[in-house]
Amino acid sequence: MYLKRKIYDRLVQWKDTADHSTLEVNGARQVGKTYLINKFADENFAHKIYVNLFELSGKQFMECYKQATEWQPGQKRPEHPLHDAFRVYEPDFQDTDDTVIIIDEIQESAEIYNRIREFTRQFQCHFIVTGSYLGRVYEPEFRFSSGDVTKITIYTLSFEEFLEAYDEEVYEKYMQISADMQDFSFYDGLKAIYDIYCQVGGYPKVVQTYLESKDIQKAQGELVKIIDTFTNESIRYFRQQSLYSDFSLYMPDTEPREKGTCRRQYQ
């Protein structure tokens, strides 16, 4: 099931602008960044290269990058080492305007993040970089390329996006609401849908589960999985255990417990 996202139009606008900047897509885990970016790339470019620095493709690309950029004093310097890195990784790579390179989870490598200026200025193809924990790029080893980056953030589904997926006819009527509209039964129906949205939320996987099953508890079960994944993955980004302990106090308690007991405390 495809859930329409309004942010898609922003992606198209970026592609059509003349400044040829690298697109940096931010957003929490499971908000649909990877799916939406790949869908956009498939529909708007003739060629796509996808690298996820958190997966095997990332390990393989880093090996290609190291091979292409390796140099010893006294040797002839390679003319286009970054281009060579992508050709080693993808032999059919062509640096053309109808090619897009997506580097996912870029916060995993300061070395690659710091090449954004060169990606923007030395290539004809387009670059999209994204990650779920881009707060890491404010650490000292990451250098921000001012003027070379266009930033957008993808959030969970808004109520309007949820409503369109839930009932397109109701959504069309909702978009035409005027101040003098007196259809109170429509407002009551709209309020009922909004109450569902408040219980389900806007994570695409959770929304999809609800729309397919019409079961709020089943959808909330998917939400619990997302929260647990986020909590477990976040641990590796806290250098001090005390910071994680403070952070964990603000996370929802997804573990079943007896009535009257408190959530566990981290020591």
C-alpha positions as CSV (number, residue, x, y, z in Angstrom):
1,M,0.0,0.0,0.0
2,Y,1.4,3.4,-1.1
3,L,0.8,6.3,1.3
4,K,0.9,9.6,-0.5
5,R,3.3,12.1,1.2
6,K,3.2,15.8,0.6
7,I,7.0,16.0,1.0
8,Y,7.3,14.2,-2.4
9,D,6.7,17.6,-4.1
10,R,9.6,19.1,-2.2
11,L,11.8,16.3,-3.7
12,V,10.7,17.2,-7.2
13,Q,11.4,20.9,-6.5
14,W,14.9,20.1,-5.4
15,K,15.6,18.1,-8.6
16,D,14.3,21.0,-10.8
17,T,16.3,23.7,-9.1
18,A,19.4,25.1,-10.9
19,D,21.8,25.2,-7.9
20,H,22.6,21.5,-8.1
21,S,22.9,21.1,-4.3
22,T,23.2,17.8,-2.5
23,L,19.9,16.9,-0.8
24,E,20.2,16.0,2.9
25,V,17.1,14.2,4.1
26,N,16.6,14.0,7.9
27,G,14.0,12.2,9.9
28,A,13.5,9.7,12.7
29,R,13.6,6.0,12.2
30,Q,10.6,4.4,10.4
31,V,9.1,7.6,9.0
32,G,9.5,6.3,5.4
33,K,12.7,8.1,4.3
34,T,14.3,5.2,2.5
35,Y,11.1,4.1,0.8
36,L,10.1,7.6,-0.3
37,I,13.6,8.6,-1.6
38,N,14.0,5.3,-3.6
39,K,10.5,5.7,-5.0
40,F,11.3,9.3,-6.0
41,A,14.6,8.2,-7.5
42,D,13.0,5.4,-9.5
43,E,10.4,7.7,-10.9
44,N,12.6,10.7,-11.7
45,F,16.0,9.4,-12.8
46,A,17.1,6.9,-15.4
47,H,19.9,5.5,-13.2
48,K,20.2,5.1,-9.4
49,I,23.0,3.9,-7.1
50,Y,22.0,3.1,-3.5
51,V,24.5,2.7,-0.7
52,N,23.5,2.1,2.9
53,L,26.5,2.7,5.2
54,F,24.8,0.6,7.9
55,E,24.5,-2.5,5.7
56,L,26.7,-4.7,3.5
57,S,26.4,-2.3,0.6
58,G,28.1,0.3,2.8
59,K,31.0,-2.0,3.7
60,Q,31.5,-2.8,0.1
61,F,31.4,0.9,-1.0
62,M,33.9,1.8,1.7
63,E,36.3,-0.8,0.4
64,C,35.9,0.7,-3.2
65,Y,36.4,4.2,-1.8
66,K,39.6,3.2,0.0
67,Q,40.9,1.5,-3.1
68,A,40.1,4.5,-5.4
69,T,41.5,7.1,-3.1
70,E,44.6,5.3,-1.8
71,W,47.8,7.3,-2.6
72,Q,51.4,7.2,-1.6
73,P,53.8,10.1,-1.7
74,G,55.8,10.0,-5.0
75,Q,53.0,8.4,-6.9
76,K,50.9,10.1,-9.5
77,R,47.8,11.5,-7.9
78,P,44.5,10.1,-9.3
79,E,42.6,12.7,-11.3
80,H,39.1,11.8,-10.2
81,P,39.3,9.5,-7.2
82,L,35.7,9.9,-6.1
83,H,34.4,9.1,-9.6
84,D,36.7,6.1,-9.6
85,A,35.2,5.0,-6.3
86,F,31.7,4.8,-7.7
87,R,32.9,3.1,-10.9
88,V,34.6,0.4,-8.9
89,Y,31.4,0.0,-6.8
90,E,29.1,0.1,-9.9
91,P,30.9,-0.5,-13.2
92,D,28.0,0.9,-15.2
93,F,28.1,4.2,-13.4
94,Q,27.9,7.3,-15.6
95,D,28.3,10.8,-14.3
96,T,25.2,12.3,-16.0
97,D,22.3,14.5,-15.0
98,D,19.9,11.6,-15.1
99,T,21.8,9.7,-12.5
100,V,21.2,9.9,-8.7
101,I,23.4,8.5,-6.0
102,I,21.7,7.8,-2.6
103,I,23.9,7.4,0.5
104,D,21.8,6.2,3.4
105,E,22.8,6.3,7.1
106,I,25.6,8.8,6.2
107,Q,26.1,9.5,9.9
108,E,28.1,6.3,10.0
109,S,31.1,7.8,8.2
110,A,32.5,11.3,8.7
111,E,34.9,10.5,5.8
112,I,32.0,10.3,3.3
113,Y,30.0,13.1,4.9
114,N,32.9,15.4,4.5
115,R,33.0,14.7,0.8
116,I,29.6,16.4,0.3
117,R,31.2,19.6,-1.1
118,E,33.1,17.6,-3.7
119,F,30.0,15.5,-4.6
120,T,28.1,18.8,-5.2
121,R,30.8,20.6,-7.2
122,Q,32.7,17.8,-9.0
123,F,29.8,15.7,-10.3
124,Q,27.0,16.2,-12.8
125,C,24.9,13.5,-11.2
126,H,22.7,14.2,-8.2
127,F,23.3,13.2,-4.6
128,I,20.9,12.5,-1.8
129,V,22.3,11.7,1.7
130,T,20.1,10.7,4.5
131,G,20.2,9.2,8.0
132,S,18.1,8.6,11.1
133,Y,20.7,10.0,13.6
134,L,22.0,13.0,11.8
135,G,22.6,14.8,15.1
136,R,26.0,13.0,15.0
137,V,27.1,15.3,12.2
138,Y,27.5,18.1,14.7
139,E,30.5,16.2,16.2
140,P,33.9,17.7,15.5
141,E,35.0,15.2,12.9
142,F,32.0,16.1,10.7
143,R,32.4,19.3,8.5
144,F,29.3,21.1,7.3
145,S,29.3,22.2,3.7
146,S,27.5,25.5,3.8
147,G,25.9,26.4,0.5
148,D,26.3,22.9,-1.0
149,V,23.3,21.3,0.9
150,T,19.6,21.5,0.7
151,K,17.9,20.1,3.8
152,I,14.5,18.7,4.3
153,T,13.0,16.7,7.1
154,I,10.5,13.9,6.7
155,Y,8.0,13.5,9.6
156,T,5.4,10.9,10.4
157,L,2.1,11.2,8.4
158,S,0.1,14.4,9.2
159,F,-3.6,14.1,9.9
160,E,-4.3,15.2,6.3
161,E,-2.1,12.5,4.9
162,F,-3.7,9.9,7.2
163,L,-7.2,11.1,6.2
164,E,-6.4,10.8,2.5
165,A,-5.3,7.2,3.0
166,Y,-8.2,6.4,5.2
167,D,-11.0,7.8,3.0
168,E,-10.2,9.8,-0.2
169,E,-13.8,11.0,-0.5
170,V,-13.9,12.4,3.0
171,Y,-10.5,13.9,2.4
172,E,-11.7,15.7,-0.7
173,K,-14.6,17.1,1.2
174,Y,-12.4,18.1,4.1
175,M,-10.1,20.1,1.7
176,Q,-13.2,22.1,0.6
177,I,-14.4,23.0,4.1
178,S,-15.4,26.7,4.4
179,A,-16.3,28.8,7.4
180,D,-20.0,28.7,6.6
181,M,-20.2,24.9,6.2
182,Q,-23.0,23.6,8.5
183,D,-22.7,19.8,7.9
184,F,-22.4,18.8,11.5
185,S,-22.7,15.1,10.8
186,F,-19.6,15.4,8.6
187,Y,-17.7,17.1,11.4
188,D,-18.7,14.3,13.8
189,G,-17.4,11.7,11.3
190,L,-14.2,13.7,10.9
191,K,-13.7,13.9,14.7
192,A,-14.1,10.1,14.8
193,I,-11.4,9.6,12.2
194,Y,-9.2,12.1,14.1
195,D,-9.6,10.1,17.3
196,I,-8.4,7.0,15.4
197,Y,-5.4,9.0,14.2
198,C,-4.6,10.1,17.7
199,Q,-4.5,6.4,18.8
200,V,-2.6,5.1,15.7
201,G,-0.2,7.9,15.0
202,G,1.6,8.6,11.8
203,Y,4.3,6.0,11.4
204,P,3.7,4.6,7.9
205,K,4.0,0.9,9.0
206,V,1.6,1.5,11.8
207,V,-0.9,3.3,9.6
208,Q,-0.7,0.6,6.9
209,T,-1.3,-2.1,9.6
210,Y,-4.4,-0.2,10.8
211,L,-5.8,0.4,7.3
212,E,-5.4,-3.2,6.4
213,S,-6.8,-4.7,9.6
214,K,-8.9,-1.9,11.1
215,D,-7.5,-3.2,14.4
216,I,-6.1,-0.4,16.7
217,Q,-4.4,-2.8,19.1
218,K,-2.6,-4.5,16.2
219,A,-1.5,-1.2,14.9
220,Q,-0.3,-0.1,18.3
221,G,1.7,-3.4,18.5
222,E,3.6,-2.2,15.4
223,L,4.3,1.1,17.2
224,V,5.7,-0.7,20.2
225,K,8.2,-2.5,17.9
226,I,9.3,0.8,16.4
227,I,9.8,2.3,19.8
228,D,11.8,-0.7,21.0
229,T,14.0,-0.6,17.9
230,F,14.6,3.1,18.3
231,T,15.5,2.7,22.0
232,N,17.9,-0.2,21.3
233,E,19.6,1.5,18.4
234,S,20.0,4.8,20.2
235,I,22.2,3.2,22.9
236,R,25.2,3.1,20.5
237,Y,25.1,6.9,20.0
238,F,25.4,7.7,23.7
239,R,29.0,7.9,24.7
240,Q,28.1,8.2,28.4
241,Q,25.8,5.7,30.0
242,S,24.4,8.4,32.3
243,L,23.1,10.3,29.2
244,Y,21.3,7.2,28.0
245,S,19.8,6.7,31.5
246,D,18.4,10.3,31.4
247,F,17.1,9.8,27.8
248,S,15.4,6.5,28.7
249,L,13.2,8.2,31.3
250,Y,11.4,10.1,28.6
251,M,10.7,7.0,26.4
252,P,7.3,5.3,26.6
253,D,7.2,2.2,28.7
254,T,6.5,-0.6,26.2
255,E,7.0,-3.5,28.7
256,P,4.0,-5.1,30.4
257,R,4.0,-4.6,34.1
258,E,1.7,-5.0,37.1
259,K,-0.6,-2.2,38.0
260,G,0.9,0.2,40.4
261,T,4.6,-0.5,39.6
262,C,6.9,2.0,38.0
263,R,9.0,1.6,34.9
264,R,12.4,0.1,35.4
265,Q,15.2,2.5,36.4
266,Y,18.6,2.3,34.6
267,Q,21.6,2.4,36.9
